[in-house]
Amino acid sequence: MALQGRHALVTGGGRGIGRAIAQGLAGSGARVSILGRDEAALREAVEAGAAHAFATCDVRNPASMAAATGRLAATQDIDIAVANAGAVESGPFLRSDTERFRRMLDINLIGTVNLFHAVLPGMLERGQGRLIAIASTAGHRGYPYVSAYAAAKHAVIGLVKSLALETARSGVTVNAVSPGYADTDMVASGLDAIAAKTGKSRDEALAAMVKDNPQGRLVAPQEVAAAVLYLCGPGSGSVTGQSLLVNGGEF
């Protein structure tokens, strides 16, 4: 197996894209640990075989992140870290106050920063590692009514590009995977909210959501996981500072 003997850590690994990534990494031979705030979801993922271990953690808090990663790394050094935990809030810019922007930055950007701060020193010492941030097509273009989220995801991609240059000769690569709208609980909740606010049917709301995707569909979480597996594989050592788009050819 390509990742046999590696220890991978995935934040937000209890459900959705994070869980699919964890399961994909485990299927490739890695030992997989998952982090998040929902202990029940994390425990269920481990019991179902999607991961091997978990720890609860608020990714926005650097002390919480350091403590959780320290516990999980005690059994085996962390070779792969996937910053997947994230959230989105929608609303017109003029109704998006500074607190909304802070919330989006805290979970999407600072959560990524905290994970990378926690695991990078050990990777640099060992001369190898993979840092991967799950960003979004919203990190490459604008979308109406999600200005705070788009700003945060643009920041994540900026972090990836800058850190990749700092680590270019270290044996550590730093990349992002940027999916379009994916078939997750978060998107399902968004569809329900759109339908409730606009009076559209759920199918009409879905059609509007995927209209910019030439394939006309939501991205499967397993397709995002496949991109992560590529970036973790033995043939990806020269791929760093990139944002790999998984969006059906949207742009």
Secondary structure by P-SEA (a helix, b strand, c coil): cccccbbbbbccccccaaaaaaaaaaaaccbbbbbcccaaaaaaaaaaccccbbbbbccccaaaaaaaaaaaaccccccbbbcccccccccccccccaaaaaaaaaacaaaaaaaaaacaaaaaaaccbbbbbbcccccccccccaaaaaaaaaaaaaaaaaaaaaaccccbbbbbbbbcccccaaaaaaaaaaaaaccccaaaaaaaaaccccccbbbbaaaaaaaaaaaacccccccccbbbbcccccc
